[in-house]
Amino acid sequence: MAAIKKDEPAQRFHIPKVPTYVPGLDNILHGGIPMGRTTVLSGGVGCGKSTLALQTSYQHALHGDPVIFVTFEESAEAMRQNARTMGWDIQPLEETGKLFLMQARITPGTVMSGEFSLQGLFGILGGKAREMGAELVVIDALDVLLRVFPEDQKRNELYALRGWLGDEGLTTLLTVKIATGDDFAPHAEFLHFLADCVVRMDQRVVDQVTTRRLRVIKYRGSAFGSNEYPFVLSSDGVITVPISAVTLEHSSMGKPIPTGCAKLDEILGGGIRRSSVTLITGTSGTGKTTLACTMVQAACQRGERALYFSFEESQDMIIDNMQSPGIDLGPAVAADLLRFSTALPEAAGAEQHLVRSIADIEAFQPQLVVVDAISACLRMGSELAAFEFVMRLTNACKRHGITMLLLNQAEDALDRLELSGVGVSSLVDGVIILRHVNTGSTIRATLLVLKARGAKHSRDFFELEITDAGITLREMAFDQPVGMIGINSRRRMRRTSGQEGEGLL
């Protein structure tokens, strides 16, 4: 045998894989489940194990790959009905021999006599697999079958099942229920040791919001995403958006595009850059929505499509309110150049909002996306969930070259820029700050461009006024705002006069 030279690395072997066809999951599994081996989906009640297993079976059958689906808990007719609720009509696939739905329920009245083993099941599965040419077998609720065996026999039957599946070269997907928490039933823990790939699924309630999580516990012979990933059970089945799939594949920003306000274009050095993300932040009543709708109207007048995500106001309310400053969004809506997607943040978890938002983007293919407001995303659950929603949505827009406006309701000003706890300042290409100032006799709104990547922008404060004809901007009549509301103005004044003391936050 010829020795391998030290400078010649051994040829790397990659195990063959079978796709699950579940959006996002194959990214986590680095291609899919192992071909010719056993994969276990484990989790508590209602976490989506059976749905994921049925989804994979249906998609494989649609792609022309025969599948055997064995159910030990639901009846065959119940599985067909469950599938139809998600738009999966499996009956035609059964009729063409692409999917065999095997009902193997053990009813409460079943009486076991004599010795019982899985050999009969092996015979049925083996014969049907050869008849259909099936290479994928899905067994749902295996734990129900295991109940008929004494505890000391369960391990022997699991050994026999795994050995037979391996000898037949079948790719197998097993679902098994486990109790919530860390206490596994002995057979479930043993099955985790036997399986080549184990995916743990669960649902939990965080701050009164239900979320679902998925984690790959083990995968023999393959790398995999090892984090915990959120997923949703939608009307189309299981969908996950793994953080592992978020890579920096953004194209460079394009040329400046007009905002609809000539003075703002001048301040920004030509306008906002195409494919950029701009954060518009400010206290209540400073004109954030008006400024964003000015840009939306300008985009639609150029024939571009705009998608407006609103978490605080309805479509009719936004359109009606914009009539006052002379911004008529009705024609753009009528021409289907502008669409609104509105929802209360509390209506669902961050994952459901993300899936819905990305689906809206893919359906409409907009050039401009507005999120009003990212501060409201905190009501979707935890602060981490809000950040992940904004980060993943921003990443999706950047990958598609979509210009994006993020509105934020802020409480403080320049010395508190990690805005509303969402922490997206580093993700954006531009930051526009709107603030109220007390000039001694009146309260005025100001605009400051704090950041504009790739542009030579003004660093001066400008007075912003909302008129019947839209937004007007003009240079401030003093060097710096006095008595800026919402920031440490008292401390600034004392430092200027040489005095020390605590300021207002």
C-alpha positions in Angstrom: 0.0 0.0 0.0 1.4 3.4 -1.0 2.0 5.7 1.8 0.2 9.1 1.8 2.7 11.9 1.5 2.6 14.5 4.2 2.0 17.3 1.7 -0.9 15.5 0.1 -4.1 15.7 2.2 -6.4 12.7 2.3 -9.4 13.0 0.1 -12.3 14.4 2.1 -15.5 12.4 2.1 -18.9 14.1 2.3 -21.9 11.9 3.2 -24.8 12.1 0.7 -27.8 14.0 1.9 -31.5 14.2 1.2 -33.3 17.6 1.2 -36.1 18.2 3.6 -37.6 20.9 1.4 -38.4 22.9 4.5 -37.4 26.6 4.0 -34.3 27.4 5.9 -33.9 23.9 7.5 -31.6 22.6 4.8 -29.3 25.5 5.4 -29.1 24.6 9.0 -28.4 20.9 8.1 -25.9 21.9 5.5 -27.8 20.2 2.7 -30.4 18.0 4.3 -30.8 14.8 6.4 -28.3 11.9 5.9 -29.1 9.6 3.0 -29.6 5.9 4.0 -29.5 6.8 7.7 -31.9 7.6 10.5 -33.0 11.1 11.6 -35.1 11.8 14.7 -37.4 14.7 15.2 -38.1 15.0 18.9 -40.1 17.5 20.9 -43.1 18.2 23.1 -46.8 18.4 22.2 -47.7 20.9 19.5 -44.2 21.9 18.4 -44.7 20.9 14.8 -42.9 17.5 14.4 -45.7 15.8 12.5 -46.2 18.9 10.3 -42.5 18.9 9.4 -42.5 15.2 8.7 -45.6 15.4 6.5 -44.2 18.5 4.7 -41.0 16.7 3.8 -43.0 13.6 2.6 -45.3 15.7 0.5 -42.5 17.7 -1.2 -40.5 14.6 -2.0 -43.6 13.0 -3.6 -44.2 16.2 -5.6 -40.6 16.0 -6.8 -41.2 12.4 -8.0 -39.5 10.6 -5.1 -41.8 7.8 -3.7 -42.3 8.1 0.1 -43.9 5.8 2.7 -45.5 7.6 5.6 -46.4 5.5 8.6 -48.7 7.1 11.3 -49.2 5.5 14.7 -51.3 8.2 16.2 -53.5 9.9 13.6 -55.8 8.1 11.2 -55.0 8.2 7.5 -58.0 10.4 6.8 -57.1 12.8 9.5 -53.6 13.2 8.0 -55.1 13.9 4.6 -57.3 16.6 6.2 -54.4 18.1 8.1 -52.4 18.3 4.8 -55.3 20.0 3.0 -55.4 22.8 5.6 -51.9 23.8 4.3 -52.7 23.4 0.7 -51.2 19.9 0.3 -53.5 17.6 -1.6 -51.8 14.2 -1.0 -54.6 12.0 -2.4 -53.5 12.4 -6.1 -50.0 11.4 -5.0 -51.4 8.3 -3.3 -53.3 7.4 -6.4 -50.1 7.7 -8.6 -48.0 5.6 -6.2 -45.7 8.4 -5.1 -46.9 8.5 -1.5 -48.2 5.6 0.6 -50.0 6.6 3.7 -49.9 3.6 6.1 -52.3 3.8 9.1 -50.9 1.8 11.9 -52.7 3.2 14.9 -52.9 1.1 18.1 -56.3 1.7 19.6 -56.9 1.7 23.4 -58.8 -1.6 23.0 -56.0 -3.5 21.4 -55.0 -6.6 23.3 -51.5 -8.0 22.9 -51.1 -11.8 23.4 -48.0 -13.8 23.1 -44.7 -12.4 21.9 -44.9 -9.3 19.8 -42.1 -7.7 17.8 -41.5 -5.3 14.9 -40.7 -8.0 12.4 -44.2 -7.8 10.9 -43.8 -4.1 10.4 -40.4 -4.7 8.7 -42.0 -7.1 6.3 -44.8 -4.7 5.3 -42.4 -1.7 4.9 -39.8 -3.8 3.0 -42.4 -5.1 0.5 -44.0 -1.7 -0.1 -40.7 0.0 -0.5 -39.6 -2.5 -3.2 -43.0 -2.2 -4.9 -42.9 1.6 -5.0 -39.2 2.1 -5.4 -39.3 4.2 -2.2 -36.0 5.2 -0.5 -37.6 7.5 2.1 -39.6 6.2 5.0 -41.3 8.5 7.6 -42.5 7.1 10.8 -44.7 9.5 12.8 -45.2 9.1 16.6 -42.9 6.1 17.1 -43.3 6.6 20.9 -47.0 5.4 20.6 -45.8 2.1 19.1 -43.2 1.6 21.8 -45.8 1.7 24.6 -46.8 -1.8 23.8 -43.4 -3.2 24.7 -42.1 -3.8 28.3 -39.5 -1.3 29.3 -36.7 -3.9 29.0 -37.7 -4.8 25.4 -37.9 -1.3 24.0 -34.2 -1.0 23.5 -34.0 -4.3 21.7 -36.7 -3.3 19.4 -35.1 0.1 18.7 -31.8 -1.7 17.9 -33.7 -4.0 15.6 -35.5 -1.1 13.8 -32.3 0.9 13.3 -30.4 -2.2 12.1 -33.1 -3.2 9.6 -33.5 0.3 8.2 -29.7 0.5 7.7 -29.5 -2.9 6.0 -32.3 -1.8 3.6 -30.5 1.4 2.9 -33.6 3.5 3.6 -33.5 7.2 4.5 -35.7 7.4 7.6 -37.3 10.3 9.5 -38.7 9.4 12.9 -40.8 11.6 15.1 -41.0 11.0 18.9 -42.6 12.9 21.7 -40.5 13.9 24.7 -41.5 15.6 27.9 -40.8 19.3 28.3 -37.7 20.1 30.3 -34.6 18.0 30.5 -36.1 14.7 31.6 -36.3 12.3 28.7 -38.1 9.0 28.7 -35.5 6.3 28.7 -36.5 5.1 25.2 -36.3 8.7 23.8 -32.8 9.2 25.2 -31.7 5.9 23.8 -33.1 6.7 20.4 -31.1 9.9 20.4 -27.9 7.9 20.9 -28.8 5.5 18.1 -29.8 8.1 15.5 -27.4 9.6 13.1 -29.1 13.0 13.2 -31.3 14.5 15.9 -33.3 17.6 15.6 -35.0 18.9 18.8 -38.1 21.1 18.4 -40.0 22.9 21.1 -42.5 25.8 21.7 -42.3 28.1 24.6 -44.0 31.3 25.9 -41.8 34.3 26.5 -43.4 37.5 27.8 -46.8 36.1 26.9 -45.7 35.5 23.3 -45.5 32.0 21.9 -42.3 31.2 20.0 -41.0 27.9 18.5 -37.3 26.9 18.4 -35.4 24.3 16.6 -31.9 22.9 17.3 -29.8 20.2 15.8 -28.4 18.2 18.7 -26.1 15.8 16.7 -25.2 15.0 13.1 -22.8 12.2 12.5 -20.3 12.8 9.7 -21.4 16.3 8.9 -21.1 19.9 10.1 -24.4 21.7 10.9 -25.7 24.9 12.4 -25.5 24.4 16.1 -27.5 27.4 17.3 -31.1 27.5 18.4 -33.2 28.8 15.5 -36.7 30.2 15.5 -39.3 28.8 13.2 -43.0 29.2 12.5 -46.0 27.0 11.7 -47.6 29.0 8.9 -50.4 28.2 6.4 -47.7 26.8 4.2 -46.1 24.6 6.8 -42.8 24.9 8.7 -40.6 27.9 7.8 -37.4 28.9 9.5 -35.0 31.7 8.8 -31.7 30.6 10.2 -29.1 33.1 11.3 -26.5 30.9 9.7 -28.0 31.8 6.3 -27.4 35.5 7.0 -24.2 36.3 5.2 -22.7 39.5 4.0 -23.7 39.2 0.4 -24.9 42.8 -0.1 -24.2 44.6 -3.3 -22.7 48.1 -3.1 -25.0 51.0 -2.7 -26.2 52.8 -5.8 -26.3 56.4 -6.8 -28.3 59.0 -4.8 -32.0 59.2 -5.4 -34.2 62.2 -4.7 -36.1 62.3 -1.5 -38.9 64.6 -2.7 -37.4 67.5 -0.7 -34.8 69.5 -2.6 -33.2 71.0 0.5 -32.9 67.5 2.1 -31.2 66.2 -1.1 -28.7 69.1 -0.8 -28.1 68.3 2.9 -27.5 64.6 2.1 -25.1 65.3 -0.7 -27.5 64.4 -3.5 -30.2 62.3 -1.8 -30.3 58.9 -0.1 -28.3 56.1 -1.8 -30.1 53.4 -3.6 -30.0 50.0 -1.8 -29.1 51.8 1.4 -30.7 51.6 4.9 -31.5 55.0 6.5 -32.7 55.3 10.1 -35.0 58.2 10.8 -35.2 58.7 14.6 -36.8 61.3 16.7 -39.2 62.1 19.5 -43.0 62.2 19.0 -44.3 64.8 16.7 -41.1 65.7 15.0 -42.2 64.6 11.5 -40.7 61.1 11.1 -43.7 59.7 9.3 -44.2 62.8 7.2 -40.5 62.7 6.1 -40.8 59.0 5.2 -44.0 59.5 3.3 -42.4 62.4 1.3 -39.8 59.9 0.2 -42.5 57.3 -0.6 -44.4 59.7 -2.7 -41.3 60.7 -4.6 -40.5 57.0 -5.3 -44.0 56.2 -6.6 -43.9 59.3 -8.8 -40.8 57.9 -10.4 -42.8 54.7 -11.1 -41.1 52.7 -8.3 -42.9 50.4 -6.0 -43.0 51.1 -2.2 -44.0 48.7 0.6 -44.9 50.3 4.0 -44.9 48.2 7.1 -46.8 49.9 9.9 -47.0 48.6 13.4 -48.7 51.7 14.9 -51.3 53.1 12.4 -53.7 51.7 9.9 -53.4 52.3 6.2 -56.4 54.7 6.1 -55.1 56.7 9.1 -51.7 57.2 7.5 -53.2 58.2 4.1 -55.7 60.6 5.8 -53.0 62.2 8.1 -50.7 62.8 5.1 -53.4 65.0 3.4 -52.6 67.8 5.9 -49.0 68.4 4.7 -50.2 68.0 1.0 -48.9 64.4 0.6 -51.6 62.4 -1.4 -50.7 58.7 -1.3 -54.1 57.6 -2.7 -53.1 57.6 -6.4 -50.0 55.5 -5.6 -52.2 52.9 -3.8 -54.8 52.9 -6.6 -52.0 52.3 -9.2 -50.6 49.5 -7.0 -47.3 51.3 -6.7 -47.7 51.5 -2.9 -48.9 48.8 -0.5 -49.3 48.9 3.2 -48.8 45.9 5.5 -50.2 46.7 8.9 -50.2 44.5 12.1 -50.1 45.0 15.8 -46.7 43.9 17.2 -48.5 41.9 19.9 -50.5 39.9 17.4 -47.7 37.4 16.8 -44.1 36.7 17.7 -41.1 38.2 15.9 -40.7 35.0 13.8 -44.3 35.2 12.4 -43.9 38.9 11.7 -40.6 38.2 9.9 -42.0 35.4 7.7 -45.0 37.5 6.8 -42.8 40.6 6.0 -40.4 38.6 3.8 -43.4 37.0 2.0 -44.9 40.4 1.3 -41.5 41.7 -0.1 -41.1 38.6 -2.3 -44.7 39.0 -3.6 -44.6 42.8 -4.3 -40.9 43.2 -5.3 -40.6 46.8 -4.0 -37.8 49.2 -4.6 -38.4 51.0 -1.3 -39.4 49.5 2.1 -40.5 51.5 5.1 -40.7 50.1 8.6 -42.7 52.3 11.0 -41.5 51.9 13.6 -38.7 49.6 14.8 -39.2 50.8 18.4 -42.6 49.1 18.3 -40.9 45.8 17.5 -40.0 45.5 21.2 -43.7 44.6 21.7 -43.2 41.4 19.6 -41.4 39.8 22.6 -37.9 40.2 24.0 -35.3 42.8 23.0 -33.3 40.1 21.3 -36.3 39.1 19.3 -36.9 42.7 18.2 -33.2 43.1 17.2 -33.3 39.8 15.2 -36.4 40.8 13.4 -35.0 44.2 12.3 -31.6 42.7 11.5 -32.9 39.8 9.4 -35.4 42.0 7.5 -32.7 44.6 6.9 -30.4 41.9 5.6 -33.1 40.5 3.3 -33.7 44.0 1.8 -30.0 44.6 1.3 -29.6 41.3 -0.5 -32.3 42.3 -2.9 -30.9 45.8 -3.5 -34.0 47.4 -1.8 -33.7 50.9 -0.4 -35.0 50.9 3.2 -36.2 53.5 5.7 -36.4 52.5 9.4 -38.4 54.9 11.6 -37.7 54.9 15.3 -39.5 56.5 18.3 -36.7 57.8 20.5 -36.8 59.4 24.0 -33.3 60.8 24.2 -31.1 62.5 21.7 -27.5 62.7 20.7 -26.0 61.2 23.8 -28.4 58.2 23.7 -28.0 56.8 20.2 -28.5 53.0 20.8 -32.1 53.7 19.9 -35.0 52.3 21.9 -32.9 49.3 22.9 -33.1 47.8 19.5 -29.4 48.5 18.8 -29.5 48.8 15.0 -27.3 51.9 14.6 -24.4 49.9 13.3 -26.6 48.1 10.7 -27.7 51.3 8.9 -26.0 53.4 6.2 -27.5 56.7 7.2 -29.0 58.3 10.4 -31.3 61.3 10.3 -32.1 62.7 13.8 -35.3 64.8 14.4 -35.6 66.7 17.6 -37.6 69.4 19.3 -35.7 72.4 20.7 -36.8 75.2 23.0 -35.7 78.5 21.6 -37.0 80.5 24.5 -40.3 81.6 23.0 -41.3 78.6 20.8 -40.6 75.0 20.3 -39.1 74.1 16.9 -38.2 70.8 15.2 -34.7 70.3 14.0 -33.1 67.9 11.6 -29.5 66.6 11.7 -27.8 64.1 9.3 -25.6 62.3 11.7 -24.4 59.6 9.2 -24.5 59.1 5.5 -22.1 56.5 4.2 -20.5 57.3 0.9 -21.7 60.9 0.8 -20.4 64.3 1.8 -23.3 65.4 3.9 -23.9 68.5 6.0 -23.2 68.3 9.7 -25.3 71.4 10.6 -28.7 71.6 12.3 -31.6 72.6 10.2 -35.0 73.8 11.2 -37.8 71.5 10.0 -41.3 72.8 9.4 -44.3 70.9 8.2 -46.5 73.1 6.0 -49.5 72.6 3.8 -47.1 72.1 0.9 -44.9 69.5 2.7 -41.7 69.7 4.5 -39.4 72.8 4.4 -35.9 73.0 5.8 -33.8 76.0 6.5 -30.6 76.9 8.3 -30.8 77.5 12.0 -30.6 81.2 13.1 -28.2 80.2 16.0 -25.0 78.2 16.3 -26.5 75.3 18.2 -29.9 74.4 19.5 -30.7 75.8 23.0 -32.7 73.8 25.4 -33.0 70.7 23.2 -35.9 68.7 24.5 -35.1 65.1 25.6 -31.4 65.5 26.1 -29.0 66.7 28.7 -29.5 70.4 27.9 -29.1 71.6 31.5 -25.7 69.9 31.9 -24.6 71.5 28.6 -25.6 75.0 29.7 -23.8 74.5 33.1 -20.6 73.3 31.5 -20.7 76.3 29.1 -20.8 78.6 32.1 -18.2 76.7 34.1 -20.7 75.2 36.5 -20.9 71.6 37.4 -24.0 69.6 38.2 -26.2 66.8 37.1 -28.2 67.2 33.9 -31.6 65.9 32.8 -32.0 62.7 31.0 
